[in-house]
Amino acid sequence: LSLHDALPIYPNPTTGAITLNYYIKEATSLNVKLTNLEGQTIYSKESKEQAGIYVHTFSLDNYSKGIYFLSLTTDKETIVRKVILE
C-alpha cells in the first residue's frame, strides 16, 4: 500500500464535505475511520480494495464544528490526518 507521502484531504478546513485521495499498490483490507477529539468513532467503513487510485468524498454536514481525525488502516500501515470542520 502507498498512501502517498502526504495523504491529501481537501478542503481542509472544511464547512461540510472533504475529499480524500489515495493510491493502493496491492490488494489489501482497508478501514477508513473518523474519530472526534475524545477518541469516539463517528464513522467507520471496512472494505477489501484492489490496487488502484481511489477518491472518496465524506459529508460532515451532520457533525459539530471542531477537530476530527481521519485514519486509513491497511494490513501494513495506518495513516492519520487531522480534519478541521468550521
C-alpha positions, -999 to +999 in steps of 0.1 A: +000+000+000+011+035-007-010+064+006+015+089-009+037+108+014+011+134+021-024+119+021-044+148+005-076+158+022-094+188+008-107+213+015-092+214+050-105+233+069-140+225+056-175+236+062-192+204+052-175+178+030-140+165+025-124+146-004-097+120+002-073+107-025-051+077-021-032+050-041-031+013-032-001-007-046-016-041-039-049-057-028-055-052+010-082-048+036-089-011+043-105+005+073-115+042+070-124+058+104-133+093+115-129+100+152-135+131+174-111+146+199-124+123+226-114+092+205-150+082+198-155+067+163-182+086+144-177+069+111-161+036+101-161+016+069-142-016+062-136-030+027-113-051+006-096-030-020-077-038-052-046-020-064-055+014-079-063+051-073-092+059-050-112+091-044-137+093-016-159+122-005-173+123+030-201+146+042-196+161+076-228+181+075-243+162+105-213+167+128-204+195+152-177+221+143-144+210+157-113+189+151-116+153+139-090+126+129-094+106+097-074+073+097-068+048+069-056+014+082-044-014+059-028-048+065+006-029+067+001+006+079-020+033+094-021+069+083-039+096+103-048+132+092-064+160+112-096+174+097-110+208+108-147+214+105-157+250+107 
